[in-house]
Amino acid sequence: MSLRLASAIETLRTPGGELETRLFGADWGRIWATRNHIAHGYAFVSQDLIRETIRFNLPDFERILRAELDKLD
């Protein structure tokens, strides 16, 4: 779960940061920090924390991305 979450976050990063800032605003910093914790294994990444993140934050993350995709149609 952790690596897939980190990968999903990483795919959204753009060179200038315009997309992720527009979509997630101030939350992007926390989203990217989550990716860094997973990718670099800072200390220990709690699987409970990852599960909570997926359970409570992933639905909004997905909703934002789906809304952006709908604009492309």
PyMOL Python script that loads the backbone (N, CA, C, O; Angstrom):
from pymol import cmd

cmd.read_pdbstr("""\
ATOM      1  N   MET A   1       0.817  -1.192   0.000  1.00  0.00           N
ATOM      2  CA  MET A   1       0.000   0.000   0.000  1.00  0.00           C
ATOM      3  C   MET A   1       0.857   1.250   0.000  1.00  0.00           C
ATOM      4  O   MET A   1       0.580   2.194  -0.740  1.00  0.00           O
ATOM      5  N   SER A   2       1.879   1.267   0.808  1.00  0.00           N
ATOM      6  CA  SER A   2       2.697   2.466   0.968  1.00  0.00           C
ATOM      7  C   SER A   2       3.349   2.892  -0.332  1.00  0.00           C
ATOM      8  O   SER A   2       3.297   4.064  -0.704  1.00  0.00           O
ATOM      9  N   LEU A   3       3.961   1.944  -1.023  1.00  0.00           N
ATOM     10  CA  LEU A   3       4.667   2.293  -2.252  1.00  0.00           C
ATOM     11  C   LEU A   3       3.710   2.731  -3.354  1.00  0.00           C
ATOM     12  O   LEU A   3       4.047   3.601  -4.157  1.00  0.00           O
ATOM     13  N   ARG A   4       2.548   2.150  -3.397  1.00  0.00           N
ATOM     14  CA  ARG A   4       1.552   2.579  -4.392  1.00  0.00           C
ATOM     15  C   ARG A   4       1.072   3.991  -4.101  1.00  0.00           C
ATOM     16  O   ARG A   4       0.890   4.793  -5.016  1.00  0.00           O
ATOM     17  N   LEU A   5       0.869   4.289  -2.834  1.00  0.00           N
ATOM     18  CA  LEU A   5       0.471   5.642  -2.456  1.00  0.00           C
ATOM     19  C   LEU A   5       1.566   6.635  -2.833  1.00  0.00           C
ATOM     20  O   LEU A   5       1.280   7.688  -3.403  1.00  0.00           O
ATOM     21  N   ALA A   6       2.806   6.308  -2.519  1.00  0.00           N
ATOM     22  CA  ALA A   6       3.928   7.191  -2.859  1.00  0.00           C
ATOM     23  C   ALA A   6       4.021   7.384  -4.367  1.00  0.00           C
ATOM     24  O   ALA A   6       4.271   8.495  -4.834  1.00  0.00           O
ATOM     25  N   SER A   7       3.825   6.328  -5.121  1.00  0.00           N
ATOM     26  CA  SER A   7       3.886   6.405  -6.577  1.00  0.00           C
ATOM     27  C   SER A   7       2.772   7.287  -7.129  1.00  0.00           C
ATOM     28  O   SER A   7       3.003   8.093  -8.030  1.00  0.00           O
ATOM     29  N   ALA A   8       1.575   7.136  -6.594  1.00  0.00           N
ATOM     30  CA  ALA A   8       0.447   7.960  -7.040  1.00  0.00           C
ATOM     31  C   ALA A   8       0.730   9.438  -6.801  1.00  0.00           C
ATOM     32  O   ALA A   8       0.442  10.280  -7.652  1.00  0.00           O
ATOM     33  N   ILE A   9       1.286   9.743  -5.652  1.00  0.00           N
ATOM     34  CA  ILE A   9       1.618  11.131  -5.327  1.00  0.00           C
ATOM     35  C   ILE A   9       2.703  11.642  -6.271  1.00  0.00           C
ATOM     36  O   ILE A   9       2.612  12.755  -6.790  1.00  0.00           O
ATOM     37  N   GLU A  10       3.710  10.836  -6.484  1.00  0.00           N
ATOM     38  CA  GLU A  10       4.844  11.252  -7.316  1.00  0.00           C
ATOM     39  C   GLU A  10       4.434  11.536  -8.755  1.00  0.00           C
ATOM     40  O   GLU A  10       5.000  12.426  -9.391  1.00  0.00           O
ATOM     41  N   THR A  11       3.460  10.795  -9.280  1.00  0.00           N
ATOM     42  CA  THR A  11       3.041  11.012 -10.667  1.00  0.00           C
ATOM     43  C   THR A  11       2.409  12.376 -10.874  1.00  0.00           C
ATOM     44  O   THR A  11       2.340  12.857 -12.005  1.00  0.00           O
ATOM     45  N   LEU A  12       1.951  13.004  -9.811  1.00  0.00           N
ATOM     46  CA  LEU A  12       1.302  14.309  -9.934  1.00  0.00           C
ATOM     47  C   LEU A  12       2.270  15.481  -9.885  1.00  0.00           C
ATOM     48  O   LEU A  12       1.887  16.613 -10.183  1.00  0.00           O
ATOM     49  N   ARG A  13       3.493  15.230  -9.520  1.00  0.00           N
ATOM     50  CA  ARG A  13       4.453  16.326  -9.383  1.00  0.00           C
ATOM     51  C   ARG A  13       4.882  16.822 -10.759  1.00  0.00           C
ATOM     52  O   ARG A  13       5.285  16.040 -11.620  1.00  0.00           O
ATOM     53  N   THR A  14       4.788  18.131 -10.948  1.00  0.00           N
ATOM     54  CA  THR A  14       5.188  18.749 -12.205  1.00  0.00           C
ATOM     55  C   THR A  14       6.410  19.621 -11.966  1.00  0.00           C
ATOM     56  O   THR A  14       6.623  20.084 -10.846  1.00  0.00           O
ATOM     57  N   PRO A  15       7.223  19.856 -13.006  1.00  0.00           N
ATOM     58  CA  PRO A  15       8.452  20.640 -12.823  1.00  0.00           C
ATOM     59  C   PRO A  15       8.226  22.011 -12.184  1.00  0.00           C
ATOM     60  O   PRO A  15       8.993  22.417 -11.311  1.00  0.00           O
ATOM     61  N   GLY A  16       7.203  22.714 -12.601  1.00  0.00           N
ATOM     62  CA  GLY A  16       6.962  24.044 -12.048  1.00  0.00           C
ATOM     63  C   GLY A  16       6.040  24.057 -10.848  1.00  0.00           C
ATOM     64  O   GLY A  16       5.908  25.079 -10.174  1.00  0.00           O
ATOM     65  N   GLY A  17       5.402  22.932 -10.574  1.00  0.00           N
ATOM     66  CA  GLY A  17       4.505  22.830  -9.432  1.00  0.00           C
ATOM     67  C   GLY A  17       3.129  23.429  -9.635  1.00  0.00           C
ATOM     68  O   GLY A  17       2.350  23.521  -8.685  1.00  0.00           O
ATOM     69  N   GLU A  18       2.810  23.841 -10.863  1.00  0.00           N
ATOM     70  CA  GLU A  18       1.533  24.516 -11.091  1.00  0.00           C
ATOM     71  C   GLU A  18       0.328  23.602 -10.886  1.00  0.00           C
ATOM     72  O   GLU A  18      -0.649  23.989 -10.245  1.00  0.00           O
ATOM     73  N   LEU A  19       0.399  22.393 -11.431  1.00  0.00           N
ATOM     74  CA  LEU A  19      -0.747  21.486 -11.362  1.00  0.00           C
ATOM     75  C   LEU A  19      -1.079  21.111  -9.927  1.00  0.00           C
ATOM     76  O   LEU A  19      -2.217  21.272  -9.488  1.00  0.00           O
ATOM     77  N   GLU A  20      -0.100  20.618  -9.204  1.00  0.00           N
ATOM     78  CA  GLU A  20      -0.370  20.162  -7.844  1.00  0.00           C
ATOM     79  C   GLU A  20      -0.790  21.307  -6.927  1.00  0.00           C
ATOM     80  O   GLU A  20      -1.614  21.117  -6.033  1.00  0.00           O
ATOM     81  N   THR A  21      -0.231  22.486  -7.144  1.00  0.00           N
ATOM     82  CA  THR A  21      -0.630  23.641  -6.334  1.00  0.00           C
ATOM     83  C   THR A  21      -2.062  24.038  -6.660  1.00  0.00           C
ATOM     84  O   THR A  21      -2.845  24.346  -5.761  1.00  0.00           O
ATOM     85  N   ARG A  22      -2.404  24.032  -7.939  1.00  0.00           N
ATOM     86  CA  ARG A  22      -3.769  24.391  -8.335  1.00  0.00           C
ATOM     87  C   ARG A  22      -4.781  23.387  -7.797  1.00  0.00           C
ATOM     88  O   ARG A  22      -5.853  23.772  -7.330  1.00  0.00           O
ATOM     89  N   LEU A  23      -4.444  22.107  -7.860  1.00  0.00           N
ATOM     90  CA  LEU A  23      -5.390  21.079  -7.431  1.00  0.00           C
ATOM     91  C   LEU A  23      -5.499  20.947  -5.920  1.00  0.00           C
ATOM     92  O   LEU A  23      -6.595  20.768  -5.390  1.00  0.00           O
ATOM     93  N   PHE A  24      -4.371  21.035  -5.222  1.00  0.00           N
ATOM     94  CA  PHE A  24      -4.365  20.708  -3.797  1.00  0.00           C
ATOM     95  C   PHE A  24      -4.009  21.871  -2.881  1.00  0.00           C
ATOM     96  O   PHE A  24      -4.107  21.751  -1.660  1.00  0.00           O
ATOM     97  N   GLY A  25      -3.596  22.991  -3.458  1.00  0.00           N
ATOM     98  CA  GLY A  25      -3.290  24.176  -2.663  1.00  0.00           C
ATOM     99  C   GLY A  25      -2.289  23.891  -1.559  1.00  0.00           C
ATOM    100  O   GLY A  25      -1.282  23.215  -1.770  1.00  0.00           O
ATOM    101  N   ALA A  26      -2.581  24.417  -0.383  1.00  0.00           N
ATOM    102  CA  ALA A  26      -1.678  24.278   0.765  1.00  0.00           C
ATOM    103  C   ALA A  26      -1.512  22.828   1.207  1.00  0.00           C
ATOM    104  O   ALA A  26      -0.519  22.492   1.853  1.00  0.00           O
ATOM    105  N   ASP A  27      -2.458  21.974   0.874  1.00  0.00           N
ATOM    106  CA  ASP A  27      -2.357  20.560   1.259  1.00  0.00           C
ATOM    107  C   ASP A  27      -1.240  19.832   0.517  1.00  0.00           C
ATOM    108  O   ASP A  27      -0.779  18.782   0.966  1.00  0.00           O
ATOM    109  N   TRP A  28      -0.802  20.386  -0.620  1.00  0.00           N
ATOM    110  CA  TRP A  28       0.220  19.686  -1.398  1.00  0.00           C
ATOM    111  C   TRP A  28       1.486  19.437  -0.583  1.00  0.00           C
ATOM    112  O   TRP A  28       2.096  18.376  -0.712  1.00  0.00           O
ATOM    113  N   GLY A  29       1.888  20.376   0.240  1.00  0.00           N
ATOM    114  CA  GLY A  29       3.089  20.189   1.059  1.00  0.00           C
ATOM    115  C   GLY A  29       2.979  18.968   1.953  1.00  0.00           C
ATOM    116  O   GLY A  29       3.936  18.206   2.088  1.00  0.00           O
ATOM    117  N   ARG A  30       1.827  18.781   2.560  1.00  0.00           N
ATOM    118  CA  ARG A  30       1.613  17.608   3.420  1.00  0.00           C
ATOM    119  C   ARG A  30       1.544  16.328   2.593  1.00  0.00           C
ATOM    120  O   ARG A  30       2.031  15.278   3.013  1.00  0.00           O
ATOM    121  N   ILE A  31       0.937  16.427   1.419  1.00  0.00           N
ATOM    122  CA  ILE A  31       0.858  15.262   0.536  1.00  0.00           C
ATOM    123  C   ILE A  31       2.260  14.836   0.118  1.00  0.00           C
ATOM    124  O   ILE A  31       2.592  13.651   0.158  1.00  0.00           O
ATOM    125  N   TRP A  32       3.082  15.804  -0.284  1.00  0.00           N
ATOM    126  CA  TRP A  32       4.447  15.484  -0.718  1.00  0.00           C
ATOM    127  C   TRP A  32       5.286  14.981   0.456  1.00  0.00           C
ATOM    128  O   TRP A  32       6.133  14.106   0.277  1.00  0.00           O
ATOM    129  N   ALA A  33       5.065  15.517   1.639  1.00  0.00           N
ATOM    130  CA  ALA A  33       5.792  15.044   2.821  1.00  0.00           C
ATOM    131  C   ALA A  33       5.462  13.581   3.103  1.00  0.00           C
ATOM    132  O   ALA A  33       6.333  12.815   3.514  1.00  0.00           O
ATOM    133  N   THR A  34       4.213  13.195   2.884  1.00  0.00           N
ATOM    134  CA  THR A  34       3.826  11.794   3.050  1.00  0.00           C
ATOM    135  C   THR A  34       4.601  10.922   2.071  1.00  0.00           C
ATOM    136  O   THR A  34       5.097   9.857   2.438  1.00  0.00           O
ATOM    137  N   ARG A  35       4.701  11.373   0.832  1.00  0.00           N
ATOM    138  CA  ARG A  35       5.470  10.641  -0.171  1.00  0.00           C
ATOM    139  C   ARG A  35       6.921  10.509   0.255  1.00  0.00           C
ATOM    140  O   ARG A  35       7.510   9.435   0.130  1.00  0.00           O
ATOM    141  N   ASN A  36       7.502  11.587   0.756  1.00  0.00           N
ATOM    142  CA  ASN A  36       8.903  11.556   1.188  1.00  0.00           C
ATOM    143  C   ASN A  36       9.117  10.581   2.336  1.00  0.00           C
ATOM    144  O   ASN A  36      10.107   9.849   2.357  1.00  0.00           O
ATOM    145  N   HIS A  37       8.202  10.568   3.282  1.00  0.00           N
ATOM    146  CA  HIS A  37       8.331   9.637   4.408  1.00  0.00           C
ATOM    147  C   HIS A  37       8.330   8.192   3.920  1.00  0.00           C
ATOM    148  O   HIS A  37       9.102   7.362   4.399  1.00  0.00           O
ATOM    149  N   ILE A  38       7.461   7.908   2.971  1.00  0.00           N
ATOM    150  CA  ILE A  38       7.388   6.549   2.438  1.00  0.00           C
ATOM    151  C   ILE A  38       8.633   6.236   1.607  1.00  0.00           C
ATOM    152  O   ILE A  38       9.283   5.211   1.813  1.00  0.00           O
ATOM    153  N   ALA A  39       8.957   7.118   0.676  1.00  0.00           N
ATOM    154  CA  ALA A  39      10.036   6.854  -0.278  1.00  0.00           C
ATOM    155  C   ALA A  39      11.406   6.779   0.374  1.00  0.00           C
ATOM    156  O   ALA A  39      12.253   5.985  -0.034  1.00  0.00           O
ATOM    157  N   HIS A  40      11.619   7.604   1.384  1.00  0.00           N
ATOM    158  CA  HIS A  40      12.940   7.661   2.003  1.00  0.00           C
ATOM    159  C   HIS A  40      13.003   6.931   3.339  1.00  0.00           C
ATOM    160  O   HIS A  40      14.052   6.881   3.981  1.00  0.00           O
ATOM    161  N   GLY A  41      11.866   6.362   3.750  1.00  0.00           N
ATOM    162  CA  GLY A  41      11.841   5.574   4.970  1.00  0.00           C
ATOM    163  C   GLY A  41      12.270   6.319   6.214  1.00  0.00           C
ATOM    164  O   GLY A  41      12.928   5.753   7.088  1.00  0.00           O
ATOM    165  N   TYR A  42      11.899   7.597   6.300  1.00  0.00           N
ATOM    166  CA  TYR A  42      12.253   8.383   7.478  1.00  0.00           C
ATOM    167  C   TYR A  42      11.819   7.632   8.733  1.00  0.00           C
ATOM    168  O   TYR A  42      10.635   7.385   8.962  1.00  0.00           O
ATOM    169  N   ALA A  43      12.810   7.283   9.526  1.00  0.00           N
ATOM    170  CA  ALA A  43      12.576   6.536  10.766  1.00  0.00           C
ATOM    171  C   ALA A  43      11.731   5.299  10.459  1.00  0.00           C
ATOM    172  O   ALA A  43      12.251   4.280  10.003  1.00  0.00           O
ATOM    173  N   PHE A  44      10.470   5.393  10.704  1.00  0.00           N
ATOM    174  CA  PHE A  44       9.571   4.262  10.523  1.00  0.00           C
ATOM    175  C   PHE A  44       8.236   4.806  10.041  1.00  0.00           C
ATOM    176  O   PHE A  44       7.691   5.731  10.642  1.00  0.00           O
ATOM    177  N   VAL A  45       7.713   4.252   8.984  1.00  0.00           N
ATOM    178  CA  VAL A  45       6.413   4.671   8.474  1.00  0.00           C
ATOM    179  C   VAL A  45       5.370   3.722   9.037  1.00  0.00           C
ATOM    180  O   VAL A  45       5.357   2.534   8.715  1.00  0.00           O
ATOM    181  N   SER A  46       4.517   4.243   9.859  1.00  0.00           N
ATOM    182  CA  SER A  46       3.477   3.449  10.495  1.00  0.00           C
ATOM    183  C   SER A  46       2.444   2.993   9.462  1.00  0.00           C
ATOM    184  O   SER A  46       1.845   3.814   8.767  1.00  0.00           O
ATOM    185  N   GLN A  47       2.245   1.699   9.372  1.00  0.00           N
ATOM    186  CA  GLN A  47       1.233   1.174   8.460  1.00  0.00           C
ATOM    187  C   GLN A  47      -0.166   1.594   8.899  1.00  0.00           C
ATOM    188  O   GLN A  47      -1.064   1.735   8.069  1.00  0.00           O
ATOM    189  N   ASP A  48      -0.352   1.792  10.194  1.00  0.00           N
ATOM    190  CA  ASP A  48      -1.643   2.298  10.670  1.00  0.00           C
ATOM    191  C   ASP A  48      -1.889   3.702  10.126  1.00  0.00           C
ATOM    192  O   ASP A  48      -3.004   4.033   9.723  1.00  0.00           O
ATOM    193  N   LEU A  49      -0.849   4.519  10.116  1.00  0.00           N
ATOM    194  CA  LEU A  49      -0.969   5.873   9.579  1.00  0.00           C
ATOM    195  C   LEU A  49      -1.273   5.829   8.083  1.00  0.00           C
ATOM    196  O   LEU A  49      -2.088   6.609   7.592  1.00  0.00           O
ATOM    197  N   ILE A  50      -0.627   4.931   7.366  1.00  0.00           N
ATOM    198  CA  ILE A  50      -0.889   4.788   5.932  1.00  0.00           C
ATOM    199  C   ILE A  50      -2.332   4.355   5.705  1.00  0.00           C
ATOM    200  O   ILE A  50      -3.010   4.899   4.834  1.00  0.00           O
ATOM    201  N   ARG A  51      -2.807   3.386   6.474  1.00  0.00           N
ATOM    202  CA  ARG A  51      -4.200   2.932   6.349  1.00  0.00           C
ATOM    203  C   ARG A  51      -5.173   4.072   6.626  1.00  0.00           C
ATOM    204  O   ARG A  51      -6.157   4.244   5.906  1.00  0.00           O
ATOM    205  N   GLU A  52      -4.898   4.847   7.670  1.00  0.00           N
ATOM    206  CA  GLU A  52      -5.757   5.990   8.014  1.00  0.00           C
ATOM    207  C   GLU A  52      -5.746   7.021   6.887  1.00  0.00           C
ATOM    208  O   GLU A  52      -6.788   7.570   6.528  1.00  0.00           O
ATOM    209  N   THR A  53      -4.577   7.274   6.339  1.00  0.00           N
ATOM    210  CA  THR A  53      -4.458   8.227   5.233  1.00  0.00           C
ATOM    211  C   THR A  53      -5.283   7.760   4.045  1.00  0.00           C
ATOM    212  O   THR A  53      -6.015   8.546   3.444  1.00  0.00           O
ATOM    213  N   ILE A  54      -5.164   6.488   3.710  1.00  0.00           N
ATOM    214  CA  ILE A  54      -5.918   5.940   2.587  1.00  0.00           C
ATOM    215  C   ILE A  54      -7.412   5.985   2.874  1.00  0.00           C
ATOM    216  O   ILE A  54      -8.204   6.350   2.005  1.00  0.00           O
ATOM    217  N   ARG A  55      -7.786   5.626   4.056  1.00  0.00           N
ATOM    218  CA  ARG A  55      -9.206   5.574   4.416  1.00  0.00           C
ATOM    219  C   ARG A  55      -9.855   6.951   4.435  1.00  0.00           C
ATOM    220  O   ARG A  55     -10.963   7.126   3.929  1.00  0.00           O
ATOM    221  N   PHE A  56      -9.169   7.924   5.017  1.00  0.00           N
ATOM    222  CA  PHE A  56      -9.793   9.225   5.230  1.00  0.00           C
ATOM    223  C   PHE A  56      -9.412  10.293   4.205  1.00  0.00           C
ATOM    224  O   PHE A  56     -10.195  11.214   3.973  1.00  0.00           O
ATOM    225  N   ASN A  57      -8.253  10.199   3.596  1.00  0.00           N
ATOM    226  CA  ASN A  57      -7.806  11.252   2.686  1.00  0.00           C
ATOM    227  C   ASN A  57      -7.859  10.872   1.213  1.00  0.00           C
ATOM    228  O   ASN A  57      -8.015  11.739   0.353  1.00  0.00           O
ATOM    229  N   LEU A  58      -7.732   9.598   0.921  1.00  0.00           N
ATOM    230  CA  LEU A  58      -7.719   9.176  -0.477  1.00  0.00           C
ATOM    231  C   LEU A  58      -9.020   9.497  -1.217  1.00  0.00           C
ATOM    232  O   LEU A  58      -8.960   9.859  -2.392  1.00  0.00           O
ATOM    233  N   PRO A  59     -10.192   9.380  -0.585  1.00  0.00           N
ATOM    234  CA  PRO A  59     -11.417   9.733  -1.314  1.00  0.00           C
ATOM    235  C   PRO A  59     -11.410  11.175  -1.833  1.00  0.00           C
ATOM    236  O   PRO A  59     -11.816  11.416  -2.970  1.00  0.00           O
ATOM    237  N   ASP A  60     -10.960  12.130  -1.024  1.00  0.00           N
ATOM    238  CA  ASP A  60     -10.887  13.520  -1.489  1.00  0.00           C
ATOM    239  C   ASP A  60      -9.837  13.681  -2.574  1.00  0.00           C
ATOM    240  O   ASP A  60     -10.054  14.398  -3.551  1.00  0.00           O
ATOM    241  N   PHE A  61      -8.708  13.023  -2.408  1.00  0.00           N
ATOM    242  CA  PHE A  61      -7.628  13.039  -3.394  1.00  0.00           C
ATOM    243  C   PHE A  61      -8.163  12.550  -4.738  1.00  0.00           C
ATOM    244  O   PHE A  61      -7.934  13.173  -5.775  1.00  0.00           O
ATOM    245  N   GLU A  62      -8.869  11.439  -4.704  1.00  0.00           N
ATOM    246  CA  GLU A  62      -9.437  10.866  -5.928  1.00  0.00           C
ATOM    247  C   GLU A  62     -10.501  11.781  -6.525  1.00  0.00           C
ATOM    248  O   GLU A  62     -10.547  11.965  -7.741  1.00  0.00           O
ATOM    249  N   ARG A  63     -11.353  12.352  -5.683  1.00  0.00           N
ATOM    250  CA  ARG A  63     -12.411  13.247  -6.160  1.00  0.00           C
ATOM    251  C   ARG A  63     -11.820  14.440  -6.911  1.00  0.00           C
ATOM    252  O   ARG A  63     -12.321  14.819  -7.970  1.00  0.00           O
ATOM    253  N   ILE A  64     -10.761  15.027  -6.368  1.00  0.00           N
ATOM    254  CA  ILE A  64     -10.108  16.167  -7.007  1.00  0.00           C
ATOM    255  C   ILE A  64      -9.544  15.762  -8.366  1.00  0.00           C
ATOM    256  O   ILE A  64      -9.691  16.489  -9.348  1.00  0.00           O
ATOM    257  N   LEU A  65      -8.902  14.607  -8.417  1.00  0.00           N
ATOM    258  CA  LEU A  65      -8.321  14.148  -9.680  1.00  0.00           C
ATOM    259  C   LEU A  65      -9.392  13.823 -10.713  1.00  0.00           C
ATOM    260  O   LEU A  65      -9.236  14.140 -11.892  1.00  0.00           O
ATOM    261  N   ARG A  66     -10.475  13.193 -10.277  1.00  0.00           N
ATOM    262  CA  ARG A  66     -11.555  12.866 -11.222  1.00  0.00           C
ATOM    263  C   ARG A  66     -12.204  14.135 -11.770  1.00  0.00           C
ATOM    264  O   ARG A  66     -12.548  14.196 -12.951  1.00  0.00           O
ATOM    265  N   ALA A  67     -12.372  15.138 -10.925  1.00  0.00           N
ATOM    266  CA  ALA A  67     -12.939  16.412 -11.383  1.00  0.00           C
ATOM    267  C   ALA A  67     -12.035  17.054 -12.433  1.00  0.00           C
ATOM    268  O   ALA A  67     -12.520  17.613 -13.417  1.00  0.00           O
ATOM    269  N   GLU A  68     -10.735  16.972 -12.224  1.00  0.00           N
ATOM    270  CA  GLU A  68      -9.786  17.514 -13.202  1.00  0.00           C
ATOM    271  C   GLU A  68      -9.855  16.733 -14.512  1.00  0.00           C
ATOM    272  O   GLU A  68      -9.811  17.327 -15.590  1.00  0.00           O
ATOM    273  N   LEU A  69      -9.962  15.418 -14.429  1.00  0.00           N
ATOM    274  CA  LEU A  69     -10.081  14.602 -15.643  1.00  0.00           C
ATOM    275  C   LEU A  69     -11.369  14.900 -16.399  1.00  0.00           C
ATOM    276  O   LEU A  69     -11.381  14.905 -17.630  1.00  0.00           O
ATOM    277  N   ASP A  70     -12.454  15.148 -15.665  1.00  0.00           N
ATOM    278  CA  ASP A  70     -13.727  15.474 -16.310  1.00  0.00           C
ATOM    279  C   ASP A  70     -13.622  16.755 -17.131  1.00  0.00           C
ATOM    280  O   ASP A  70     -14.305  16.897 -18.145  1.00  0.00           O
ATOM    281  N   LYS A  71     -12.784  17.678 -16.709  1.00  0.00           N
ATOM    282  CA  LYS A  71     -12.600  18.934 -17.452  1.00  0.00           C
ATOM    283  C   LYS A  71     -11.941  18.691 -18.803  1.00  0.00           C
ATOM    284  O   LYS A  71     -12.096  19.491 -19.726  1.00  0.00           O
ATOM    285  N   LEU A  72     -11.213  17.597 -18.920  1.00  0.00           N
ATOM    286  CA  LEU A  72     -10.515  17.295 -20.165  1.00  0.00           C
ATOM    287  C   LEU A  72     -11.433  16.702 -21.224  1.00  0.00           C
ATOM    288  O   LEU A  72     -11.106  16.704 -22.411  1.00  0.00           O
ATOM    289  N   ASP A  73     -12.579  16.196 -20.795  1.00  0.00           N
ATOM    290  CA  ASP A  73     -13.522  15.574 -21.750  1.00  0.00           C
ATOM    291  C   ASP A  73     -14.298  16.596 -22.528  1.00  0.00           C
ATOM    292  O   ASP A  73     -15.126  16.237 -23.365  1.00  0.00           O
TER     293      ASP A  73
END
""", "prot")
cmd.dss("prot")
cmd.show_as("cartoon", "prot")
cmd.util.cbc("prot")
cmd.orient("prot")
